[in-house]
């Protein structure tokens, strides 16, 4: 532990080390981070909360980090005190862009791998990103206290990947603290200090931006050139918007105001803005009075990749859903939405997400933090539809997919990387084939582990690829993907009709070869889920006017309770009272009553996967 | 396992009832139900509150002491109800009431007569297992004042009885009917349809067998797989197919045709009588807002809009009444809304139906649609201003009730 910490603004770049930890979801990153906070003395044992850095409940429960933060820790080596900035990175594929910005704020990365599991696809992808950014990499095997740990084996794997010797891999246990001090020492010795022009106009890169109910938006930055000081006027270079700097400081790990931030330093800014969209990840902050000429590279707007309709089960909750989305948006620059009306589901919103985890998190937050009961439609990707007359339509909702006179349709594709034990190569190839994938390459990481690279339509990944991959590889395979442009594909819209009436919520855009299977699956599913009505209800799947699958829900013939004596009367009445309470939740498709549970079950990916 | 009791409010330990409820006593039929919670074996489909002797244990309530416990609750009823209403109907059910000695049943009826007085034309029924009745026992019952016996025939087809785990020999039904007749008792037969493995012809066989005995009354119930029963476990494990609504609907129609051609008229969804005066008046009380007191473990009662139910276990029951406390486990005081709902759901089950004028607006509005859908009899609605169910309507009573209550 260092005796005295260096003061921000007055820390020479030579004494600063900026690093992040690259790890897979459950490989122990947060536990290691907690241990570092404790060993460097910035958090004492009493205040220690498990996984200190993950602030949101959902994050802590799932053991994953969604939003990154940066913590400044003092560390002494050979009599010199250094300031270590640990920049926590999100660990999921949906947040690749945010990861890339976090990496850009660092000079080095700790590559943390579970010594019992080896490296996962996600980690590999982030490692590539880090190496492309010329970051120094410190390979570390974690959880060496586990009986199942095989540090020798996985040290070989890591050495093969990054081109070092197996013995260069450090061995730690975030849980017990073993090896964490040597790791801190290595961070000081192996990572280069930041460089920058202290006299140039200020340039700082935003790598995270978080909404706080009390303080407004808290913006995390890494200063590249010059310096930022309290009460200056700052400017955002992408929008030219200017703000008063109300507070500037560092997290250690609670926010601590400072006299400013100099070259190479990492800290936070508070300007009083209320919406993270005014402080975008990747943007460059400069001094409004003495602005830099050029922004730092790499900025881009978040682009939603997956869309889904969200509807309140109880239609009267619609205004609450709108308010909730407005609030979530403050903290989520990637969240986009617009009102949408579904004949089947009523009023709701079409929402764009970065990916499937982002979708799940948003839905869960809406349900948990805002107490809303929601139905979400099957997620879909964005299609560009070129009409015969040359007009191009962008379709984010399958029900808007045009009929006829379509000359071509393009869909987004991704470059996917799958890591798995080599025994599953056949199973993975078969799956990727079914999912319209093209093999781009394959490498052995070791004798038993293989990396397979595919181009896949994003729509297939969004559908059920990951679940299938997991089930076909007994959970061993890991997946990473990144957008890789568009491709023209033979896509059609399959509509589902109840009693001849199209149920917009069930329309789906699928590849022509899969339309039949989708129609049969959905019609069969609905037959199971929709209770029998007093009349026969035909369920049809159709492409345009062509029926491709058909099921019938036979009319109900009997629902009477045979015995209605003494105690049966109360029971029956209570049942009716329950039905009264549930009545307003019923959705009507024409004259067919569909309980919301049927929509939820029919629209869940679970229902799709089980088939 | 017996089914669970409903949720309700706690019942006062002395069983006291609000004055408003008591005031209804003179204005409605008053019945006593006596629940005998014993069986020699438990049938696989049964979720009634009944126990075999081995389940109760040696120190538990026994068949011999049960009559005494029931008489104690009878005394409590007498105190709570104050000026004792004359009893119009008595129904002894179970379990297997004939597990009790005929003398015990007679003693309890005597207790009722002593405590309350029995109307001169009182209907006094006991359920009975065809295997456990004897001509002598039936004679004792008739002598004591019983007027009617309801025999659990269920089916005349051996493999169906086996699936139901009924132990009786089909020939015993005929013997029991003859013996009851000889003793001067009216006879009702209970049938069950929809048992897994029962064909339509099997069901016709059972109906033939029942009507050939010319009982005064027939009840026919669709088999319901109740949670917690052995049958439910067998269905869950796939050892036995689940009963199907469509099959049961077909069998209901067969029963209704068959019974009608044998001279039986339906007067409630599951009940048919050879003559109007052969209807079960006790059960009619349940459907026509009558008052009744249910004596015995798990028995339900209703007096003037208050419903309550006793603790289920015979040992707990014996302990409560032994201490002079009400054995009631929970009760509910119905709101006007709840009483209306109950009235609609019960009255439509009856051949006389429900006066349209008694319906609220949403119910009156629904009648035309119900006629159009063939669920409500047009003639009864137009000529008599009553909602009377067609046969299709009887099969879809739940739908009709929901629509009359504005639930769709």
Interface residues (C-beta under 8 A of the other chain):
Chain A: X534 X554 X556 X557 X558 X559 X560 X561 X562 X563 X564 X565 X566 X567 X569 X570 X571 X572 X573 X574 X576 X577 X579 X580 X583 X586 X593
Chain B: X5 X6 X7 X8 X33 X221 X222 X224 X245 X246 X248 X249 X252 X269 X270 X283 X286 X287 X292 X294 X298 X299 X300 X301 X302 X307 X309 X332 X338 X341 X342 X345 X346 X349 X373 X394 X395 X396 X397 X398 X399 X401 X402 X405 X407 X408
